Amino acid sequence: MVYSVSDLRLPCSPSVYSFNQSSFNASRRSSSFSLLLKKDLFSRKIFAQKSSYDSDSSPLTVASKKVLVPDDQGEGASSLTDELKSPSTISDDPQVIHDVESEEMEDDTEIEVEEQESVPKELSTPLNRKIITEKSEAKPRTIPPPGIGQKIYEIDPSLLGFRQHLDYRYAQYKRMREEIDKYEGGLEVFSRGYEKLGFVRSEMGITYREWAPGAKSAALIGDFNNWNPNADIMNRNEFGVWEIFLPNNADGSPAIPHGSRVKIRMETPSGIKDSIPAWIKFSVQAPGEIPYNGIYYDPPEEEKYVFKHPRPKRPKSLRIYESHVGMSSPEPMINTYANFRDDVLPRIKRLGYNAVQIMAIQEHSYYASFGYHVTNFFAPSSRFGTPDDLKSLIDKAHELGILVLMDIVHSHASNNVLDGLNMFDGTDGHYFHMGSRGQHLVWDSRLFNYGSWEVLRYLLSNARWWLEEYKFDGYRFDGVTSMMYIHHGLQVGFTGNYNEYFGYATDVDAVVYLMLVNDMIHGLYPEAVTIGEDVSGMPTFCIPVQDGGVGFDYRLHMAIADKWIEILKKRDEDWKMGDIVHTLTNRRWMEKCVAYAESHDQALVGDKTIAFWLMDKDMYEFMALDRPSTALIDRGIALHKMIRLITMGLGGEGYLNFMGNEFGHPEWIDFPRGDQRLPNGVVITGNGYSYDKCRRRFDLGDADYLRYRGMQEFDQAMQHVEEKYGFMTSEHTYISRKDEKDRVIVFEKGNLVFVFNFHWNNSYFDYRVGCAKPGKYKIVLDSDDPLFGGFGRLDHNAEYFSFEGWYDDRPRSFMVYAPNRTAVVYALVEDEPKVVNDLELVEIPETVKPAAAEPVKESETDEESEALDS
């Protein structure tokens, strides 16, 4: 099926019936609204907001709050109550809502909605709803009340010296929770701003609301009214919210057809301005046009995509495949959600990754921004297809057991005035800080004012929208370091001194927002994953909010990739084993990390991937198996595998790989671009808008006649070994050897022993390695396997028996052959036959039993040993 929007043709996937629960009704010209309920049961809806005229002030003050109370006397009629009188105390009871996922419901399921008979006028909490299905009652989801926030001092007593700052931070968070409870009915209600603002469809028509306090007048324009600015004038309330109600046509169809273009025209302090609605759910750039147009996206029920598969359970070990839909084709083109679903997701599953992190989902006018200059925060990028196509992609991933994480951008916004939020209502400080504080000079973007009530509503609702509507399984929050510090981490070298984290340089409003959004996400979706991109090493970053932390599940271990680039610039003789181990393991106790050797950052033009650092131009001529290799290629392939395995083995509780890097994707990423003339007259040459370097050559990794295939096979084997043994999250980790002379690193993870020989020339026979458990060991992963492009110097049928006696601070050891530039993983075998009653032999199945909890340790006999934070 194809939707026609003027000159646009938007593909649409076939879909089935979807259930919609809410309906609103209001007068076409009224700025008030009412909630229509079955059985005419009484209800009340809060529409209270912070005054918008002093939004840049850091301390959050709440203006006089009002409540719009529906009047049962007639359609759209309403009365405005006196100032809201809140209860003297805030209830500590958690908010409870009932979650009915569409994939768990049959088309013929009967649903009964029961509303409260009455609600005291002074309360702003949402109505309790009880939803009953034929099969079972829905399970409630809760957002727990704030805790006391003191456990961080038990976890890290060093924080006691900064208690004043940390307690102030937590007090600000609690105050925000209390005020949201008081004036908005709680965080659960507050985070559903998309049900109030933007386009809201009801049985009677469409209500459109927009917060634009700087505008002097506003009108809704679009295809539906021939872009006539005098046809649909909007009304403004005292909080700067403009509103209009468009009743259905006589035949019952909506006043705005699905797929038609819409904008809001405002008279602003900067002049007349046509803007895409801030809460728009879809926007499109017409062929041959520069600006985007907002699209009213509301397909008929029978065409809406309905999810068929439940979300997978969150795995203990996260193995993330970082990806970009547009560049995921081997062909020089912009790929689609549908092609990614059909071609890339099965590849990710086969490779052994259990999560896919998708970049550039939020609409961004500038393709070369990699999706980080967002213009429309609630709209999936139209370059790749329709919203329903994206839902189909996510549903397919869930069918394959793959989590889908979104690379969400709440750290800044595009400075695009035509398509985005910048100067939306003609003022500089609408969604952003005013003046220089609202500008990121390096990123050329706008910075949110996290102390603004409406900005909090917008961002919290945005984070919830993608989880609710598209069923994403979590987020990787981009640019968190820039958010948490007023200096944005620019020209700052973080040393780990706590004074760098807790002081005047910290943007407490931003940190409180991060606490709120993690609180909301984990309260409504306990299985959801949140990962923060923080290079500073902020203490408490991955400690739950109730305990006083910021609340992320994982921190991106960004120092590892930088360390590998630093090392790769050195000669092999200058690599330090202790330096490698220290960087991989230098992380905070009880705060989980996602490790990666390289991400999309290293693949961008101007930088180099690890494969390119290692093999350089030889990759162009000597990767075919029917040609002789070179010393540079042999070295590169061997070290590429070792670097990735040791990063996964020691770097964190999760692992990330950017698509294509698993097989050493050649060259770099260069988005299509033209020549750029700088203000000083200098011209930066473009690439003729070519897509040649903006794609992923998966065919290279699949080709059995190229050496790329061996690196891909190794990465696949590495993922599957982790899946079987779960070594990233093993409670037992012990580093027994960091030998600078031999260039050998040995460590244990659970029942596995990892042996890395980084020496460029020396191989070691009868090399003794320590181990914890007695028994027989076997090889489960060998980077020198010919399947992986190695030389096959190890016998995989060999058995390795431990013997008693302390070595490298281990109670036992066994002897191995350690070829140069090779990594080998040995697993304890527990399948020896045992005698029962001296007569029958019982075969014990091969399993891996979890070892007793033991902190990460290093050998005390190693002169290079360093104390680990963990």
N, C-alpha and C positions, 0 to 999 in steps of 0.2 A: 504494500500500500504506500502511496506517496501523498504527503501533504503539500499543497500548493500555497505558498505565501508570496504573492506577487510573482517576482521572477525567481523565487527560491523553490527548490524541490528537496524536501526533507524525507529521507527514508524512514520507514517505521516498521518495527518487527511486529508480526502477528501476536496478539495477546488475548487473554481471557478476562472474565469478569473480575472486578475488584470491588471490595466493600468499602463504602464511605460512611462515616458515622455522624459527622457534624453538619449542621445546617444553620445558616444565619439569615436574618431578614432585617431590612431597614428601609427607610424612606429614600427615594432617589436623591433628594436634595438635603437630607438631614445629616448632620455630623454625629448623630447619636446612633445607637444600634440596640437591637434586642436579640435575645436568644430564644428560638422557638424550640419547644420540647414537646414530646409526645404526652398525651393525657393532660396538657395544659398545666403541668406541674410548675411550681414557682421556682425561679432561678435568679441568680444575680451574677453579673460579670464586672470585674474590676477593669477600669481603664484609667489608671493613675500613673503619672509619669513625673520624672524630675523636671524642674524648670530648665529650659534649654538655653537660656540667655547667658548663663555663666558656666557653660559646660567645661571650660578649660581649667577651672579651679581644682586643685588637687584634692582637698578634703571634700568628700561627697556630702553635699547638703541636699535634703529632700524638701521640695517646695510643698505648699499646701496641696494635699491630695484630695481628689474628688472621685465620686463613684457615679457611674451612669446606671441608673436603675430603670429597667424596662417597665413600661406602663401597659397593663393589659387592655387598656381601653381601645387601642387601635394600632394599626400597622405603623411601625416606625416611630410612634410617639414615645417620648422619654422625658424624664425629669432629672434635674441635677440636684443631688443631695447637698447638704451642708458639708463642711469640712469633715473628712474621714476621722472617726474617733476609733482609735485602735485599742485593743485590750491592753491592760497595764503590764501584763507579762507575756512573753513569747513562749508558746508551747514547745516542749522538747520532743513531742511525739513526732516520729518520722512521717514525711509525706508518703502517701500510698496511692499508687495508680494501678490500674489493671491492664496488663499487656496481652492483647490478643493478636498474634502475628498472623498475617494473611495466609501464610503457607500452612498454618495449622487448622484452617477453617475450610469446610466444604461449601460449595455454592448453595446448598440447600440448608445450611445451618440456621437454626432459629436463634435469634438474638433478642433478649429481653433487657431493656434498659430501665432501671429504676432510679429515680432522682429523689433527693431529700425533699421532704415535705416543706421544710422551712430552714432558713439560714439567718442567724442574727445579723442585723444590719452592720454591726461594727466589725464583723469578721470578713477577711478577704481571702480565706482559703477556698480552694476549688470544691465544687460539688463532688461528693463521693458517688461513684457509679458502680453498680454491680452488674457484671456481664456474665450471662449464663449461656453455655452452649449445650448441645445435646450430649457431648462426650464428657466434658469436665469443666470445672470452673477455672478461669484464668488465674495464673499465679501473680500475686502482687509484686510490683517493683517499688523500691523505696529509695529515698535520698535521706540517709541518716542525718540527725542533727549534728552540729559541730561538737567535736570532742574537747578535751582540755588542752591538747596541743603540747604536752610536756614530755612525751616519750623520746623526743629527739635528744634530750639531755642524757637519758640513760644510754641511748645508742652511741652518742658521741659526747662525752663529758667536756671536751674542748669547747663546745658551743656555749657552755655556761658563761664564758667571758664575754659573750655577745648576746646575753639574755635580754637586755633592754630592747635591742633591735628586733630580735626574733619574737619576743612577747608582744611588741607593738604590731608587728606584721600579723600575728595571729589574731590580735584584738581587732585589727582592721577587717580581717576576713570575717570574724564573728559578727562584727557590726553590720557588714554588708549582708550577711545571711539573715540577720534579724530585721533589717530594713526591707529586704526583699520579702520576707515572711509578712511583715506588717503592711506593706503597701501593694504587694503584687500577688499575695496568696501563696508564696513560697517559690523556691527555685524551680520546682517542677512546672509550675504555671508560667513563671517568668521566662523560661527557656522555650516556650511555645509561641514566641512572638509572631511567627509566620502564620498563626491562626488569627491574628488580629491585624497585622500590617501587610501591605502588599495587596494582591488580589485574593479575595476570599469569596468563594462560590457558595451560595445557599440555594434552597429550593425556590426562593422568590427572585433571585437575581445575583448580581455581582457587586460586592463592596470593595472599593479601593481606598486604602489609606496610606499616607506617606508622611513621615516626620521630616519637616523642612521649615524650621522656625524662622529662618532668614528670609524666606520667600514672602513677597507682598501680595501675590495672587497666584493661583494655580488652576490649571485645567487639564483634564485627561484628553489626549488626542491620539488618533490612530486610524487605521483603515476603517474601523467600524463607524466613525463619524466623519470620514473624508478629511481628517486632520484639521477639522474646524475648531479653533481655539475658543470659540464662543458657544459651542454646542453643549459642553459638559463642564461647567464651572464647578470648582471644588470649594468646600467650606472649611474654615480653619477653626480649631478649638483653642482653648487657652494654653495648651501645652505645645502648640506649634505643629499639631497633626492635621493635615489636610485630608478631607474625606468626600467621597461621592458614592451614591448608590445607584446602580443601573438595573432597573427591573427587567425581568425577562420580556422577550417579545410576545406578541399576542399568541403565537403558536407554541409558546413555552420554551423556545430556544433562547440561549443566553444572548445578551445584548452585544457581547464581544465574541465573535466566532473563534473557535479554536484555531490556532496557527496564524492569527492576524497580528500585525505590528502595532505596538503601543508605545507611547512616551508620555511624560508629564511636562507640560509647558509652564514655566514659572517666570514671574517677574521678580527679579532678584536685585540686590544692591549692585550686582555686576552687569545688569541688563537682562534682556529676555533670554531664556535658556531652555532648550529642549533636552531632557535627561531621560535615560533609561531608568525605570523604577528601581529603587535600591533593593527591593525584595524580589525582583523578577526571577522567575524559575527557568527561563530559557532566553537566549539572545543569539542573533544571527547576523553575520555580515553578508549582505547581498553581493553577488558577483559584480565586480567593477566599482563597488562603493567602498569608501574608507570607513565611515562610522558604522557602528553596529546598531541594530534595532532590537528593542525588547519584543519578545513574542509571548502573547497570551497562550500558554500551553495548558490545555485542559481537554484531552481527548475524550470521546464518549466512553462510557463505562466498558462497553464490549471491546474497546480497542486498548484499554490500559493493560500494561503488563502486570501479571500477578505472580508473585514469587511462589515457587513450587518446592523449594528445598530449605530446610532449616539451617541456621548458622552452625558452622562446625564449633566444637568445643575448643577453647584456647589451649594450644599445645604447651607443654612444659618448656620445650626448647623451641625458640622461634628461628626459623630459617627463611629469610626474607629475600624475595626476588624483586629488586627495585626495577621499575619499568616505566615506560612512557608510551602511551597508546599510539600517538602520531608517528613516532619513528620506529615502530615495532615491525615494520615490513622490510623484507629484503630488497624490495623495489624502491626506487627514489620517488616516494609519494607520501602523502599523509594517510596513515592507516586508520581504520575504523574500529569502533567498539565491537562490531560483529566479527570482523576478521581477527581481532585480538582474542575474542571469545573462542573462536573455532580453531585458530592456529597456534596461538601463543600459550593459552592456558593448559592445553594438553602437554606442551613442551615443559612447562613449569612443573607439572605433576610428575612427568617422567624423570626429570632431573632430580626430584626428591625434595624440592622446597615445599614448605607447608603454609607459606604466606606470600602474597604478592602486594607490594607497595606501589601504588599507581600515582605518578606525578601528573601535574597539569590538568586536573579534573575541573577545578573552578575556572570559569570563563576568563580568558585573558586576551585582550585585543592584539597584543604583540606576541606572535608565535615564538620568536627567538628569546623571549624572557624565560623559557623553560617552564612556564606556568606560574612564575613567582611574582609577576606584576598583575595581580587579580583585578579585574574590572567589575565582574558580576559574581558576588560571593555565593549566591544560592543557585546558580545556573551551571550545569555541566557543559563543558566545552562543546560547542556545536560543530567544530571541525571534524569531530570523530563520529557524529551521528546524533540521534535523539536521546532524550532522557530515558525512554523505554529501552533503547538499545543498551544503555549503560546498566539498567536494571537486569537485563537479560545476561549481560556479561557477569555481573556479580552473582546472580543465581547459578550460573554454570560453574563458577569457581566454588561455590558452596556445595554443589553436587559432587565436585571433585575432592572435597574436603580441604579446600584452600581458603585461608582467611584473606580478606581483602582490606588492606589498610590504605587510607587516603593521605596523601601528602598535602596537609591543610596549611594554608597561609593566613595567619592572624597576626603576624608580626609587622606587616606593613601593607600598603595597597598601591595600586598603580596611580601615578599622578595624571593619568588621562582624564581630562575634563569632559570630553565628549561622551565617553562610554562608561566611566566609573564614578566613584564616590567623591573624587576631588572637586571641591567647589560646588557640590551638588546643589545647595540652595543659594549659591552665590557668595557664601562666606567661607573664609579660610579655616575657621575652627568648628565646622559642623561635626564631622566624625573624627577629626584629627586635632592634635595640638596646634595652637596658633604660632605663627612665626617660625623661627629657626628650629624650635623643638619639634615641630611637626614635619620636618624635612629630613630624610636620610640622604645625605649628600653623595655617598658612595653608591647607593642603590638607585638613586634618582626616583625616590618614591615617597609616599606620605605615611606618617606614623600616627597610629590610633591614640586617642585620649582614653586610656583605660579607667580614668576617674569619672567618666561621663556615664550617667544612668542609661541613656539610650544606646550608647556604644556597647555597654555590657549586655543589654537586651539583644542587640543585633548579633554580637559575636557568640554569645551563649546559644541563641536560637540557631545560628548557623551550624555550630558544632552538633547540635541535636538533630537538625534537619537531615543531614547526610546519613546519620545513623537510623533515623526513623523512616525516611522516605526511600532511601536507596539500600539500606541494610548493610552499610559498611561495617566492618568489624573493629574499627579503631582508626587511630591517626598517628602519623608522624608530624609533629608540630615543627614547622620550619622557623628558623631564625630566632630561637628562644633567647639566645644570648643577647641579641639586639634589643629584645623586649625588656629584659630584666635589669638593664643598666642604662642610665641616662647617656653614658658615653657610647653605648651600643657595641662595646667591645672593640672599638676602633682604636688602633695605636696603643692597645693595652696588652701587655704580656702577663697573663695570669700565672702566678708562681705557687698558688696554694695557700698563701697567707690569708687568714680569715678576714682581715681588715679589708681585703679587696671585694668581699661579698656582702658585708654587712655594714653599711655606712651611707653617706649622703649620695654616693654614686648609684645606689640601688633604686630602681623605680618600683616603689612598694605597690603602687596601683596596679602595675603590670603583673607583679608576682601574685597579688591577691586575685586578679583575674584568672591566672593560671591555676590557682588553688580552687576557685569556683568552678572552672570548666572541668577540671579533673574530678571534683566532687560530683558534679552533675552527671558526667559520663559514667563514672563507676557506680553511682547510685542507681541509675536507670538501667545500665548495662554492665553488670558485674563481670561479664566475660570479655568486655571490650579492652583493647590494648591501646595505651597511650605511650608514645615515644617522643622524647624531647631532644631537639638538636641544640645541644649546649656545649660549647667549647671551653667554657670558663671553669667547669668543675664545681659549680654551686653546691655546697653542702646541703643536705636534706632534700635534694631535687627529686629523688626516687623513694621518698618515705611518705606513707599515706598522710593525707591532709589532717585526719583526726589526731594523728600523732605529732602534728606540727610541721609536717613536710609540705612540699609543693605538690606532691601527689602523682607524679608520673610513674609508669611501670618500668620504663627503661630510659637510659640516657644513651645517646649515640656516642660511642667511644671514638671521637674524632681525632684524637692524638695519634692513633695507630697508623692511619693512612699517611699523615704528615711524617711520621717516623720512617715509614718504608721509603718514601720519596727521598728523605734525607740519607738513608742508608744506601739506596741504589745509586746515588751520586758518588759513592766511595768505591775504592778497590775492594775486592773480596778479602784481602789481607787485613783491611781496616774494620771489618764488621766485628762488633762486640756482642758476644752471646748474652752477657749480663745486661747490656743496654736493651737488647731485643726483649728479653724476658721482663725487665722492669717496666718497659712501656706497655707491654701486653697486660700485665697484672696490676698496674698502678691505678687502682680504682677504689672507690669508697666501699667500706664494709656495709653489707645489707642493702646496697643500692645496685640494681642490675644494669647491665650495659649490653648494647648491641654493637658487636665488633664488626669491622670491615677493613679489608686491605685497601680497597678503593671503591668509590661510589661514582655517581654521575659527575661529581666535581672534577675528578681527575681525568674524565673522558672528554671534557669540553675543550674546544679550540683554545690554544694558548698553554695547555697543560699536556701531560702525557699519561697514558695508562701504564700500569706495571709492565705489561707485555712490550709496549713500545720503548720504555726505559731499558728493558733487558735486551731486546733484539733489534730495535731500530730499523733501518732500511733493509736489513737482511730478510725481514718478514715479507718483503715484496717478491723475492726471488728464490728463497730456499725453504719454503714451507711445503713443497710438493714431495711426496714420498719417493717418487721416481727420480729425484735428484739427490746428489750427496748433500748432507747437512753441513753446517759450519760450526766452529767452536762456539760462536756467539748464539746460534740457534739452540745447540745442545744445552748450553749454560742457561739460556733464557727459559726453555721449557722446564728444566729441572727446578730452577728457583721459583718459577711461577707457581708450581704445584706446592712446593714447600712453604712458601710465604702464605698461601691461602690456608693450608692445613694448620700451621702453627697459630695463625690468627684465630681460626675457629676453635682450636684446642685450648688456648689460654686467654683469648681476648675478652670473653664475656659470656653471658647466658643466652645471647642471641647472635645471629650472624646475618650479614647483608651482602648481597652481590648485585651490582648493576648489570642489567641484561646484556649479554654478549661478552662480558668480561670473563665469564667462566671458561671460555675457550680462547681468551687472549685476542679479543676483537682488534683488528688492525686500525690504525689511524685514529682520528678524533671525531668529535661531534661538532658540526658546523651548520647552524641553521641557515636557511635561505635568507640572503640579505643583499641589499644594493650598496652602492658607494655611499659613504657618509662624510659630509663636510662639517668639520668642527668650526666653532666660532672664530678660531684664529686662522682659518683658511686652509688648514691641513685636511687632506682628503684621505679617509681610510677606505681602502679598496674592498669592495664586497666580493661575493662569489657568484654574481649574476643570478641571484635568487635560485641557486641550484639546491636540489634535495639529495645530491649524490653522497654527501657526508652526513646526512640527517636520516639515517636508516640503520638497521641492524642486519648484518650479513649472516643470518643463521645458517645459510647454506654452507658457509665455510666450516662451521663446527660440525655439520652433518656429513660433510664429504669424507668418505673413507680413504681418499687418495691424498689428503692433506694432513699435516701435522697438528692442525687445530683440533682435529677429532680426538687425539689422545688427551689433550688438556680438558676437553669437554667430558670425556669418559671419566677422567680422574675426579672432576668436580662432582659428577653424578654419583660416583662411588663414595666420595667423601660425605655427601648428604645422606646417603642411605646407611652408611656406617653410624652416623650420628643418630639417625632415626632408630636404629636397632639398639644402640647402647646408651643413648642419651648422655653422652659425655660432657656436653656443654653445661648441663645443670647438675652434674654429679656432685654429691656432697663431699666426696673424697677427692682432693686435689693435692698433689705433692710434687714439687720440683726438686729432683734429687741431683741434677748435674747441670752446670753451665760452664763447660770446660773451654777456656779461652785458647788453650794450646791445641787441643784436638778439634776445636770448633764443633763441639757436640752439646746438644741439649737433650736431657731426658726428664720426663715427668709422667706422673700417673694421674689418670682420671677414671674414677671408679675401678673397674677390673681391667682397664686398658693401660698399657705402657707405651708411650710415644718416644721414639728415638729419632732425632734429627742430626744428621751429619752435614754441616754446612761447609766442610773443608772442600776446597776447589780441586784437590789432588789426592789426598790421603783417604784410603779405605782401611777399615780396621777389622781384622779377623779376631775371633774369640774376645770380643769386646764385652766387658762385664757391665751389666746394668742392674740397678737395684729394683726391688719390687716389694710389695707389702704382703701378698698372699702366696702361700705355697701351692705348687701344682704344675700342670703342663700349660704352656702358652703356645699360641699359634698366630701366624700372620693373618690379619683381617684387612689390611690396607698397605699397599706397597707402591710408592710413587715411581719406583724403577720398573714396574710391570710393563712389558712391551705393549699391552693394551693401552697404556697411558703415555706412550711415546718414550718409554724407558729402555734400559738395556738388558733387563731380565737377569740380573745377577744374583737373585735370591731364589731359593727353592721353597715354594709355598707349601710343600708337603712335609717340610721339616717340622720337628717338634722340639720345643725348648722347655727343659725341666729346671725348675728352681732348686736351689740348694741353700741350706741354712748358713747363717753367718752374716754379720753386719757389713754393709758396704754402702757408701754414700748415704749414711745415716738411715739405711733401710735394713730390716731384719733378714732379708733374703735377696738373692740375685740370680740371674741366669746369663748365659753367654750368647752373643749374637754376632752376626757378620753385619757391619755397618758400612756399606759402600758410600763413596763420596757423593755429595749433593743428592742425598736420598733421605726420605722420611718413611718410617715404617711404624705401623701400629700393631702391637701384639695384644691378644686377648686371652684372658684366663679361660681354660677349657674345663668345664665341670661336667663331663660326660663319661668319666671313667666307670666301668662296671663295679658294683659293690656286691659282696657275698652275703646272701641271706640264708640262714640255717645251714651253712656249709654246702648247700645243694644247688640252689637256683641263683642265677645271675639276673639282676635287674638293671636295665639300662637307664641311667638318669639322663633325662633330656637336657640338651644344651641350653642353658639359660645364663643370664647375667644377673646375679643377685646384688642389690644395692649394698654398698659398703657402709659401715658405721660413719656417722657424721664426723668429719675432721676438717679443720680449717686449712686453707692453702698454706703450705710450708715449703721451705727450701732447705737444702742440705746445709747443716751448720759447718760441715767440713770444707765447703767450697769457699775459697778466699773471696770470690766475687759476690757471695751471698748478700742480699739486701732484705731488710724487713719489709714485708708486704703489708699494705693497708688492710688487705682482706685476711 
